[in-house]
Amino acid sequence: MEAMRKKVRSVLLLVDGEADAGLLKDLDEASFEASIMGVEEEPPSDLQSRYDAVLVDGVGDVAARLKGVAWVRRATDYWVPVVVAFDAGELAHVSEAFALGADHYVTRTGGKIPSPLLSAVLSRACDVGRSRRERMVWEARFRTVMDAVPDGVWVLSRKGRVLEINSVLEALIGARREVILGG
């Protein structure tokens, strides 16, 4: 009896039209659990907590894929990494995809994304997403601790630049945190 492989990462395949059966097979063989959704559908409310990455694919319609990138960004902020698939002749649109919030891209060869490339890029994207989530959790904990301190606190860089302040210091100075930090 063949041992069951654990699906270690969950990927949303966002497509314009039909999903490529070969792509789904490749994702399954690389131990990705894939769900399929159309670009025109309403994003699920649990997108950020449910998926490790989103692969935006669709043959022949670059505009739909770019729309898909924007769709994911509206639904998820920047927690979930976005990978976009392009044919070799469409690579001029990569910078546009990045401007809309894509994190990675893959190039189809002969209309197909090579399995090792797909697995490597999606694995990297999932790792980036996990790091982002861990960092956001750490930052939220840090902010909670900083704001619990009853004194004004600031964090300085080695060069003396203010990196962080707590809400008590913000009130004492009488200026918003963003202004003090230069943002």
N, C-alpha and C positions, 0 to 999 in steps of 0.2 A: 504494500500500500504506500502510495506517495505521501510524503509528509506535507502537511499544509504549510504554505508560505504565508507569513504574516505580512499584511499590507501595512507598511510603516508610514506612508505619507498619503495624504488625501489631496487630490488635484481636481479643480473644476475646469472642465474643458468647455470653453465658451466659443461657440461656433456660429457662423452664418451659413445656414443650410444644414446639410447632413454631416454627421461626424464620420471621419475615415475609420473604417473597421480595422484596418491595419494599425492605425495609430492607437486605437483602444487596446488591441492585442499587445502592442509594444509596451504600453503603460502597465498593463496587467503583468506582463513578464518581468518588468523592472520593479515589481512590488509597489506600484502606485495604485491606490484606489481612486478610480476616476468617476466623476459624475458629469453629465452633459447638460448644457443649458444653451438656449439660443440667445443671440445678442438682443433680440427684441423683447425677451421676457423680463419680468420685474425681478431685480436682484433679491435673493433671500435675505431675511433680516439677520440670519446667523452666519453670513458669509465669512466674517472675520474669525469666528471661533471654529468654524466647520472645516475650512480648507487651509492647507499649508501653502498652496500656490495656485495661480490661475494660468492656464495656457489658452491664449486667444489664437484661434486658427480659423481658416476658411479659405477656400481656393478661389483665387481670381478677384476678390473684392477687398482691396486694401482699405478703402473707406470704412467698410464694415468692421474690419479688424481694429482700426484706429478708434472707431466708435466704441468697440468693446473695451479697449484700454480705458477710455474716459468713463465708461459705465462702471468698471471695477473701482476706479479711483473715487467716484462719487459714492459708492456703496461701502468702501472700506478704509478710507484715509490711506495710510501707507503701511499698514500691518501686513497685508497679504501681497507677496511679490507677484508681478505680472510678467509672463514670458509671451512674446509674440512670434508667430511663425511667418516667415517671408520666403518667397521664391527668390532665386538669384537675381532676377531682373527687377525686383521690387526693393532692393536694398537702399535706394535713395530715400525711402520712407522711414528708415530706422530712426533717424534723428527726430522726426515728427512723433514717432511712437514714444521715444524717451521724453520728449517735451510734454506729452500727455500723461506720463507717469509710468511707462513700462520700465522694468528693471533689467530684463535680458531679452535677447532674441535668438532664434534658431533659424537656420537657412535650410530650406527643402532642397534636396537634390533629386531631380527627376520627379518632382511632385511628392516626394516622401521625405520625412525627417529621419535621418539615420538613427536607428535605435540607441547606439552608444551615446551619440550626441544628445539625444532627447533625455536619456536617463541622467547624464552628467549635468546638463543645464537645469533640469527640474530639481535634481538633488541639491545643487548649489542654491537655487532659488528658495527651496524649502529651508535650507540652513540659514539663509539670510533672513527669511521671515521669522524663524525661531529666535534668531539673535535680536531682531527688532522687538519682538514681544517680550523677551527677557529684559532687554534694556528699558522698555517702557514700564515694566513691572518694577525694576530696580529704581528708576527715576521717581515713580509714584511713591515707593517706600521712602526714598531719600527725602522727598518733598514733605511727606507726613512727619518724619522725624524732625526735619528742619523747622517746620511750622509749629511743632509741639514745644520747642525750646522757648522759654519765657523771655529770653534776651535777644537782642538784635545779633544776627549771625551773618557773616559773609564768607565766601570762599574765594580765595585769590589764586591766580596762576603764579608760577615762579617769577614771572615778569611784572607782577603786581596788577594784572588785569582782573576786574571783578567777574567771576564766573557764575556766581549764584548768591542770592540773598534770601533770607526768610521774610515772612510777612510782618514780623515785629520790626525789623530794620526798615522795611518798606514804609511802615507807618511812621516810624521815628524820623526818617528822612523826608517824608511827605512827597515822594515821587513813585510812580509805578515801576514795578520790577523790570518791565521791558525797556523803559527809558534808561534805567540805571545800567542794565546789561548791554545797552547799545542796540537793542533790537527794535 
